[in-house]
Amino acid sequence: MGIRFSIFVFALLLSVPLVKGVSVWEGLIDKPIYYVNIEGYSLTGSPPWNPLNDSSITWINIGYEYNGTHTFNKYYEGGKWKEGFFPKHGNPKPFNITDWNLSKVLKEYQWGVVNYLPNITGKFPAGEWKKGYWNSSIARWNSVITSNQVKITLNTFACEGSGECDEYITFECHRNDDNVTCTWGKPVFKMYPGRPPMGTSPQTTEKNKTCGPALLVGLALLPALLERRTNGKS
């Protein structure tokens, strides 16, 4: 399993475009919002300092009120802002970004990045989290903003792209009128026994999984990932 993780991480680092930074504010227009979705990839293992304006952002999708069946969307991908109409799902409540006290949200999130994540320790079925692991092993992250919730999820290198497990931690804020409350969650590790890894089939043999040039790449990266996982170092 570790070899497949290493190969995925290597491919991920090659595929993520290098950008100077993008801000959610660039996609805002004067219309009620249904949702804001943001995604990014970390090349350093560090979580984003500002999930609304960060160089690791690769995707932003802002869904605006339009009609009963579709939203008007401003979205950022491939280094460019684009526009389009997306099918509307459910019955979302429209809001304005200024409805949120985002300075409070960012302040509490950044406090956790400095004071909470580096100090998380504990054992779990697949191993043990050492100090420093949760602020140095982030591979992918996403943020979702709706009328009453901000949720930031940080996913680690350990499971990213494997299809066999999930390892992540969340930061959530809830809004009731002008009152905003935020909490950091506990780290989560989930195994999915019997699920074939992403990009493979149950019939794939072990020989086919581990032979060829990809094995050399995996073996080259594996020691560094194992050291990061056991020692919690970036």
N, C-alpha and C positions, 0 to 999 in steps of 0.2 A: 504494500500500500504506500510506503514512504517513497518508493521510486516513482510511482505515478504522480504523487504530490509534487515531487521535485521537477519532473518534466513539465507539469502544468504551470508551475510557478515560472519556470524559464520561458515558456511560450507566452505567458501573461506579460512578463516584463518586456518582451520584444514587441508585443502587439499594442501596448498602451502608448498613445501619442504623447509627446512632450509638449506641454502648453505653458504659457506664461501665467495663466490664471483666468478664471471666468467668474462672474458674479451673477447671482440670481437677479439682482436689481436691473441688470441689462435687459432682461426679458419682461419687465413689468410694463403694463399699459393700464390705462384708466378704465378697467372693467372688473366686475366682481370675479373672484377666483374660486374655483372648485377644489383644486389641489395643486401642490408643488412637489414634484419628485426629482430627487438629485442622486446621482451615483458617481463614485470616484474610485480610483485604484491608487494604493500607496506603493511607491517604489522603494521606500525606506523602512517600512514596517510601522511608521508612526501614524496615529490617527490624525485626521485633518484638524487644524487649529480653529478654522472657521468654516463650517460645512456649507455656508451660504456664499462664500467667496474664497476659493482655494485653488491652487495650481493643480491639485490632484483630481479636480472635477472633470469628468468626461461626458456626462449626460445631465441635462436639465430638461424637465418637461413641465410647463405651466399650463394647466387646463382652465380656460375662462368660460364663463356663462355665455351660451349662444342660443340654443333652442332646446326643444324637448327631446331631441334624439342625438344631438352632437354638441361637442365642445369646440371652441376655437382654441388652438394651441400654439404657443410660442415654445419652441424646443431647440436645445443646443446639442449638436452631435457632430463629430468629425471636425471640431474646431470652428463651426459656423452656427449662427442662429438661423432658424427656419420657421415657417408658418404652415399650418394645416388644420384640418378638421378631423377630429377623432370621435368615434362612437361614445355616447354618454352611457355610463354604467351606474345603476342604482339611482338614488335620489340625494346627491350631495348637497350640502348647505353652502351657499355662496358666502364669501368673506373677503375682506380687504387685508392686505399684508400688514397694514398699520393697526389692525385689530389686535395683533399679537404684540406683547412687550418683548420683542426679540433681543433687546439688550439684556434683559433678565435671563432669557433662555441661554444666550451665548455665555453670559457670565457664569452660570451654574454648570454648563457643559465644560467650559474651559477650566473651572475649578476642579472638576472631576478628572480631566486629562492630566492635570498636574498632581493632584493629591489622592485620587481614588485609584485610577488604573495602575499606576506603578506599584502600589502596595497590595494588590490582590494576590492572595496565596490560597492554596487548598488542593486537596486530592480529588480526583474524579476517576471513573472506571478505566480510563486509558492512560492515566499517569498522574502528574502533579504540576500545578501552576506555581512557578517560582516568582519572586518579586521581580518586576520589570518586564514580565512576559507580555502583559496586556497593553503596554504602551510601546512595544517594539516589534510586534508580530502581526500587525494589521495588513491584510492584503486588499480587501475591498470594503467599502462602506456605502450606505445609502441613507437618505433622509426623506421623510414624508411629512408634509405640512397640510393639514386640513383645517376646517373651521374651529375644531376643538382639540386638536392634538398635533404635537410635533414628536416624531419618533426617529431617532438616529440609531442605526444598527452597524456595529463594527464586526466584520468577519475576519478570522485569522488565516494565515497561510496554511495551517495544518490540514484543513478540510476543503479549502476552496477548489471547486471544480472536480472533486473526486466522485461525488454522488454517493459516497459511502458514509459520510458523517457531516455534521454541522458543528461549528464552534464559533460562538458569537457573544456579544454583550450589547445591551441596549440602554439608551438614555431617552426618557419619555417626559413630555410636559403636557399638561392638560389645562384648558382655559375655560373659565366660567365667568362670562362678562369680562371684567378687567382683572380678575384674580387668576394668576398663573402659578401652578405648582409643578415642580420638576423632581424626578427621582432617577438615580442610576440603578439598573438591575444587577442581579448576580450573573456571573458568567454561565453560559450554557454549553454543554457538550452532548450531542446526540449521535448515536450509532444507528445505522440502517442495515442490519444483517441481511444478507442475501440479495441486496440491490446491486446490480452490475454497475461498475464505474462508468462515468460519462464517456461516451464514444466507443464503448466496447459492447460485446454481446455475451450472453452466458456461455456460448459455445467456444469463445476465444480460449485457446490453450495457454498455459503458463509460459510455454516456450515462446509463443508468438508475442506475449505481453512484454517479455523482458529481453528480446534479442535486438540486435541492430544498433545504429548510432544513437538512438534515443536512450538506450541503457547507459551509454557513456556520459551523456548529459545528466541523467538522473543521478548516477553515482558521484559525479563531480559536485552536484549541489546538495546531495543528501547529508553529508557531515555537517555543513553549515546550518541546515534546517534543524537537524537533531540537536545541535549545540544550542541553538536559539530556544528550542522547545524545552530543554532540560535545565538550562541555566538562566533563561529569561533575559538574554542579552540581545541587543540590536546588532 
